[in-house]
């Protein structure tokens, strides 16, 4: 029983797993920010290229 208690105390004091989880959460947050910014910029670029395309089409006629 004492061996189990000692192992449980060591497990609670071990912080490597907590650090890995924190890094995983940070990476996930960064990924969400990148995806959101690419979606916003992509929409704006699509609008810009559509305007350029229509301007070029009307200039050709």
PyMOL commands that place a pseudoatom at each C-alpha (Angstrom):
pseudoatom trace, name=CA, resn=UNK, resi=1, chain=A, elem=C, hetatm=0, pos=[0.000, 0.000, 0.000]
pseudoatom trace, name=CA, resn=UNK, resi=2, chain=A, elem=C, hetatm=0, pos=[2.861, 2.362, 0.833]
pseudoatom trace, name=CA, resn=UNK, resi=3, chain=A, elem=C, hetatm=0, pos=[4.414, 1.718, -2.583]
pseudoatom trace, name=CA, resn=UNK, resi=4, chain=A, elem=C, hetatm=0, pos=[1.143, 2.699, -4.253]
pseudoatom trace, name=CA, resn=UNK, resi=5, chain=A, elem=C, hetatm=0, pos=[0.974, 5.901, -2.184]
pseudoatom trace, name=CA, resn=UNK, resi=6, chain=A, elem=C, hetatm=0, pos=[4.550, 6.778, -3.132]
pseudoatom trace, name=CA, resn=UNK, resi=7, chain=A, elem=C, hetatm=0, pos=[3.841, 6.203, -6.818]
pseudoatom trace, name=CA, resn=UNK, resi=8, chain=A, elem=C, hetatm=0, pos=[0.688, 8.313, -6.618]
pseudoatom trace, name=CA, resn=UNK, resi=9, chain=A, elem=C, hetatm=0, pos=[2.602, 11.190, -5.010]
pseudoatom trace, name=CA, resn=UNK, resi=10, chain=A, elem=C, hetatm=0, pos=[5.254, 11.012, -7.730]
pseudoatom trace, name=CA, resn=UNK, resi=11, chain=A, elem=C, hetatm=0, pos=[2.564, 11.038, -10.407]
pseudoatom trace, name=CA, resn=UNK, resi=12, chain=A, elem=C, hetatm=0, pos=[0.951, 14.139, -8.911]
pseudoatom trace, name=CA, resn=UNK, resi=13, chain=A, elem=C, hetatm=0, pos=[4.311, 15.953, -8.709]
pseudoatom trace, name=CA, resn=UNK, resi=14, chain=A, elem=C, hetatm=0, pos=[5.274, 15.023, -12.271]
pseudoatom trace, name=CA, resn=UNK, resi=15, chain=A, elem=C, hetatm=0, pos=[4.726, 18.078, -14.461]
pseudoatom trace, name=CA, resn=UNK, resi=16, chain=A, elem=C, hetatm=0, pos=[5.896, 16.771, -17.845]
pseudoatom trace, name=CA, resn=UNK, resi=17, chain=A, elem=C, hetatm=0, pos=[2.404, 15.730, -18.909]
pseudoatom trace, name=CA, resn=UNK, resi=18, chain=A, elem=C, hetatm=0, pos=[0.963, 19.093, -17.922]
pseudoatom trace, name=CA, resn=UNK, resi=19, chain=A, elem=C, hetatm=0, pos=[3.590, 20.903, -19.966]
pseudoatom trace, name=CA, resn=UNK, resi=20, chain=A, elem=C, hetatm=0, pos=[2.862, 18.760, -23.021]
pseudoatom trace, name=CA, resn=UNK, resi=21, chain=A, elem=C, hetatm=0, pos=[-0.852, 19.487, -22.706]
pseudoatom trace, name=CA, resn=UNK, resi=22, chain=A, elem=C, hetatm=0, pos=[-0.166, 23.218, -22.427]
pseudoatom trace, name=CA, resn=UNK, resi=23, chain=A, elem=C, hetatm=0, pos=[1.997, 23.141, -25.555]
pseudoatom trace, name=CA, resn=UNK, resi=24, chain=A, elem=C, hetatm=0, pos=[-0.731, 21.229, -27.360]
pseudoatom trace, name=CA, resn=UNK, resi=25, chain=A, elem=C, hetatm=0, pos=[-3.326, 23.831, -26.386]
pseudoatom trace, name=CA, resn=UNK, resi=26, chain=A, elem=C, hetatm=0, pos=[-1.066, 26.671, -27.517]
pseudoatom trace, name=CA, resn=UNK, resi=27, chain=A, elem=C, hetatm=0, pos=[-0.465, 24.939, -30.870]
pseudoatom trace, name=CA, resn=UNK, resi=28, chain=A, elem=C, hetatm=0, pos=[-4.206, 24.404, -31.320]
pseudoatom trace, name=CA, resn=UNK, resi=29, chain=A, elem=C, hetatm=0, pos=[-4.920, 28.064, -30.562]
pseudoatom trace, name=CA, resn=UNK, resi=30, chain=A, elem=C, hetatm=0, pos=[-2.286, 29.197, -33.049]
pseudoatom trace, name=CA, resn=UNK, resi=31, chain=A, elem=C, hetatm=0, pos=[-3.777, 26.884, -35.683]
pseudoatom trace, name=CA, resn=UNK, resi=32, chain=A, elem=C, hetatm=0, pos=[-7.255, 28.323, -35.113]
pseudoatom trace, name=CA, resn=UNK, resi=33, chain=A, elem=C, hetatm=0, pos=[-5.929, 31.882, -35.477]
pseudoatom trace, name=CA, resn=UNK, resi=34, chain=A, elem=C, hetatm=0, pos=[-4.092, 30.988, -38.690]
pseudoatom trace, name=CA, resn=UNK, resi=35, chain=A, elem=C, hetatm=0, pos=[-7.157, 29.292, -40.178]
pseudoatom trace, name=CA, resn=UNK, resi=36, chain=A, elem=C, hetatm=0, pos=[-9.388, 32.242, -39.307]
pseudoatom trace, name=CA, resn=UNK, resi=37, chain=A, elem=C, hetatm=0, pos=[-6.967, 34.796, -40.738]
pseudoatom trace, name=CA, resn=UNK, resi=38, chain=A, elem=C, hetatm=0, pos=[-6.493, 32.804, -43.951]
pseudoatom trace, name=CA, resn=UNK, resi=39, chain=A, elem=C, hetatm=0, pos=[-10.263, 32.568, -44.369]
pseudoatom trace, name=CA, resn=UNK, resi=40, chain=A, elem=C, hetatm=0, pos=[-10.675, 36.330, -43.912]
pseudoatom trace, name=CA, resn=UNK, resi=41, chain=A, elem=C, hetatm=0, pos=[-7.788, 37.224, -46.222]
pseudoatom trace, name=CA, resn=UNK, resi=42, chain=A, elem=C, hetatm=0, pos=[-8.962, 34.653, -48.781]
pseudoatom trace, name=CA, resn=UNK, resi=43, chain=A, elem=C, hetatm=0, pos=[-12.395, 36.246, -48.942]
pseudoatom trace, name=CA, resn=UNK, resi=44, chain=A, elem=C, hetatm=0, pos=[-10.914, 39.694, -49.386]
pseudoatom trace, name=CA, resn=UNK, resi=45, chain=A, elem=C, hetatm=0, pos=[-8.523, 38.457, -52.076]
pseudoatom trace, name=CA, resn=UNK, resi=46, chain=A, elem=C, hetatm=0, pos=[-11.356, 36.793, -53.944]
pseudoatom trace, name=CA, resn=UNK, resi=47, chain=A, elem=C, hetatm=0, pos=[-13.275, 40.065, -53.932]
pseudoatom trace, name=CA, resn=UNK, resi=48, chain=A, elem=C, hetatm=0, pos=[-10.240, 42.010, -55.118]
pseudoatom trace, name=CA, resn=UNK, resi=49, chain=A, elem=C, hetatm=0, pos=[-9.475, 39.602, -57.965]
pseudoatom trace, name=CA, resn=UNK, resi=50, chain=A, elem=C, hetatm=0, pos=[-13.128, 39.618, -59.021]
pseudoatom trace, name=CA, resn=UNK, resi=51, chain=A, elem=C, hetatm=0, pos=[-13.029, 43.420, -59.303]
pseudoatom trace, name=CA, resn=UNK, resi=52, chain=A, elem=C, hetatm=0, pos=[-9.793, 43.272, -61.288]
pseudoatom trace, name=CA, resn=UNK, resi=53, chain=A, elem=C, hetatm=0, pos=[-11.216, 40.591, -63.579]
pseudoatom trace, name=CA, resn=UNK, resi=54, chain=A, elem=C, hetatm=0, pos=[-14.374, 42.576, -64.280]
pseudoatom trace, name=CA, resn=UNK, resi=55, chain=A, elem=C, hetatm=0, pos=[-12.313, 45.722, -64.922]
pseudoatom trace, name=CA, resn=UNK, resi=56, chain=A, elem=C, hetatm=0, pos=[-10.112, 43.871, -67.390]
pseudoatom trace, name=CA, resn=UNK, resi=57, chain=A, elem=C, hetatm=0, pos=[-13.143, 42.383, -69.135]
pseudoatom trace, name=CA, resn=UNK, resi=58, chain=A, elem=C, hetatm=0, pos=[-14.762, 45.776, -69.547]
pseudoatom trace, name=CA, resn=UNK, resi=59, chain=A, elem=C, hetatm=0, pos=[-11.464, 47.300, -70.732]
pseudoatom trace, name=CA, resn=UNK, resi=60, chain=A, elem=C, hetatm=0, pos=[-11.125, 44.651, -73.460]
pseudoatom trace, name=CA, resn=UNK, resi=61, chain=A, elem=C, hetatm=0, pos=[-14.485, 45.451, -75.016]
for i in range(1, 61): cmd.bond("trace and resi %d" % i, "trace and resi %d" % (i + 1))
show_as sticks, trace
zoom trace
